[in-house]
């Protein structure tokens, strides 16, 4: 192989590597699970909370307690908050959710005991099954949970 051919092969290999790097990065991150923006705990879809800040950025949390602590630390009100309906896993606006404080802990690190439901019957069933109390809105859940103190 001549010197010129070796140089071309090296340049071609370098360009190929540069072009493949984004694909390799995407592939490597594919298996990673999202972690809570407050405590780094794994996020289970049925307990997920998403807070949109004033700049439009989304911050995802493993549950109510972490989201509330993060919001309190920011000093600014979020634009909107979404919670997961524990029955379906579907994201719903926090303002329309029904909250239940029960004995079931959703996060090992946070100790969260606040559960969110879209349907009142699901919330009542959870409260009945796990010695819970129905809380109708985010602020009531916050006071009941002791978050933000």
RAZI-V824867 format. One record per run of one state. SS is the DSSP state (A for helix, B for strand, O for the rest). FROM is the first residue (numbers start at 1). TO is the last residue. If there is no record, write none. Layout:
{{SS,FROM,TO} {SS,FROM,TO}}
This chain:
{{O,1,2} {A,3,30} {O,31,34} {B,35,35} {O,36,41} {B,42,42} {O,43,44} {A,45,47} {O,48,48} {B,49,52} {O,53,57} {B,58,61} {O,62,63} {A,64,74} {O,75,79} {B,80,84} {O,85,90} {B,91,93} {A,94,96} {O,97,97} {B,98,101} {O,102,113} {B,114,117} {O,118,119} {A,120,129} {O,130,132} {B,133,135} {O,136,137} {A,138,145} {O,146,149}}
